[in-house]
């Protein structure tokens, strides 16, 4: 399966998992780098059935997208709210609920919430890097 098709399938599975498990909280993963609850990797592993290749592809795609998101998360960027909304969905898909919640707050409260989104995105990307390094 091509990477784009695989990523699309993963998003579909994640959406289904969210509908089925709405309101259910997974395990908390604390990383040694202080990123705390940035990503619920047990959730991610669960909806990918532990497929390490799929997990690796999903996380690589998230990190790649995060590079572009960082640039757009400025109050001066008129599209910041759309970016926050996009991040929110992607974050929920991988179990980065703190980031998704920060995005939801920024969408509702305005540009004053952007520093929290940027901070949560940084913690999330650090947690992903730590998780990838553990192999």
C-alpha positions as CSV (number, residue, x, y, z in Angstrom):
1,X,0.0,0.0,0.0
2,X,1.4,3.4,-0.9
3,X,2.2,5.7,2.0
4,X,-0.5,8.2,1.1
5,X,-3.1,5.5,0.9
6,X,-1.9,4.0,4.2
7,X,-2.0,7.3,5.9
8,X,-5.6,7.8,4.6
9,X,-6.6,4.4,5.9
10,X,-5.0,5.2,9.3
11,X,-7.0,8.4,9.6
12,X,-10.2,6.5,8.8
13,X,-9.4,3.9,11.4
14,X,-8.5,6.6,13.9
15,X,-11.8,8.4,13.3
16,X,-13.7,5.1,13.8
17,X,-11.8,4.5,17.0
18,X,-12.6,8.0,18.3
19,X,-16.3,7.4,17.6
20,X,-16.3,4.1,19.3
21,X,-14.2,5.2,22.3
22,X,-15.4,8.8,22.7
23,X,-14.8,9.9,26.2
24,X,-12.5,7.0,27.0
25,X,-9.0,8.0,28.2
26,X,-6.1,5.8,27.5
27,X,-3.0,5.2,29.5
28,X,-0.7,8.1,30.3
29,X,2.8,7.9,28.9
30,X,5.5,9.8,30.7
31,X,8.7,10.2,28.9
32,X,12.1,10.8,30.4
33,X,12.5,14.1,28.6
34,X,9.8,15.8,30.6
35,X,7.1,15.8,27.8
36,X,4.7,14.2,30.3
37,X,1.3,13.4,28.8
38,X,2.0,14.9,25.4
39,X,1.0,11.7,23.5
40,X,-0.9,8.7,24.6
41,X,1.2,6.1,22.7
42,X,-0.9,3.2,24.1
43,X,-3.9,4.7,22.2
44,X,-1.8,5.1,19.0
45,X,-0.5,1.5,19.3
46,X,-4.0,0.2,20.0
47,X,-5.7,1.7,16.9
48,X,-2.8,0.6,14.7
49,X,-2.9,-2.9,16.2
50,X,0.7,-2.4,17.2
51,X,2.0,-2.3,13.6
52,X,5.3,-0.6,14.1
53,X,5.7,0.3,10.4
54,X,2.3,2.1,10.4
55,X,3.1,3.9,13.7
56,X,6.4,5.0,12.3
57,X,4.7,6.3,9.1
58,X,2.0,8.1,11.0
59,X,4.4,9.8,13.4
60,X,6.8,10.8,10.5
61,X,3.8,12.3,8.7
62,X,2.7,14.2,11.8
63,X,6.2,15.6,12.4
64,X,6.5,16.6,8.7
65,X,3.2,18.5,8.9
66,X,4.2,20.0,12.3
67,X,7.1,21.8,10.6
68,X,4.6,23.8,8.4
69,X,2.1,24.3,11.2
70,X,4.7,26.1,13.4
71,X,5.1,28.8,10.7
72,X,1.3,29.3,10.5
73,X,0.7,29.5,14.3
74,X,1.2,33.3,14.5
75,X,-1.5,35.8,15.2
76,X,-0.3,37.7,12.1
77,X,-1.2,34.7,9.9
78,X,-4.9,35.1,9.0
79,X,-5.3,31.4,8.6
80,X,-4.1,30.4,12.1
81,X,-7.5,29.3,13.2
82,X,-7.8,26.9,10.3
83,X,-4.3,25.5,11.1
84,X,-5.3,25.1,14.8
85,X,-8.4,23.2,13.7
86,X,-6.3,20.9,11.4
87,X,-3.8,20.3,14.2
88,X,-6.7,19.4,16.6
89,X,-7.9,16.6,14.4
90,X,-4.4,15.3,13.6
91,X,-3.5,15.4,17.3
92,X,-6.6,13.5,18.4
93,X,-5.7,10.9,15.7
94,X,-2.4,10.1,17.3
95,X,-3.5,10.5,21.0
96,X,-2.0,13.9,21.5
97,X,-5.0,15.1,23.5
98,X,-3.3,18.0,25.4
99,X,-2.4,19.5,22.0
100,X,-5.9,19.0,20.6
101,X,-7.4,20.6,23.7
102,X,-5.1,23.6,23.4
103,X,-6.1,24.0,19.8
104,X,-9.8,23.8,20.7
105,X,-9.3,26.5,23.4
106,X,-7.5,28.7,20.9
107,X,-10.2,28.3,18.3
108,X,-12.8,29.3,20.9
109,X,-10.8,32.1,22.8
110,X,-8.8,33.6,20.0
111,X,-5.2,34.4,19.3
112,X,-4.4,34.6,23.0
113,X,-4.4,30.8,23.0
114,X,-1.7,30.5,20.4
115,X,1.3,30.4,22.8
116,X,-0.3,27.4,24.5
117,X,-0.8,25.7,21.1
118,X,2.8,26.3,20.2
119,X,4.0,25.0,23.6
120,X,1.8,21.9,23.3
121,X,3.0,21.3,19.8
122,X,6.6,21.5,20.9
123,X,5.9,19.0,23.8
124,X,4.2,16.7,21.4
125,X,7.0,16.7,18.8
126,X,9.5,16.1,21.6
127,X,7.5,13.2,22.9
128,X,7.3,11.7,19.4
129,X,11.1,12.1,18.9
130,X,11.7,10.4,22.3
131,X,9.3,7.6,21.4
132,X,10.9,7.1,18.0
133,X,14.4,7.0,19.6
134,X,13.3,4.2,21.9
135,X,12.5,2.2,18.8
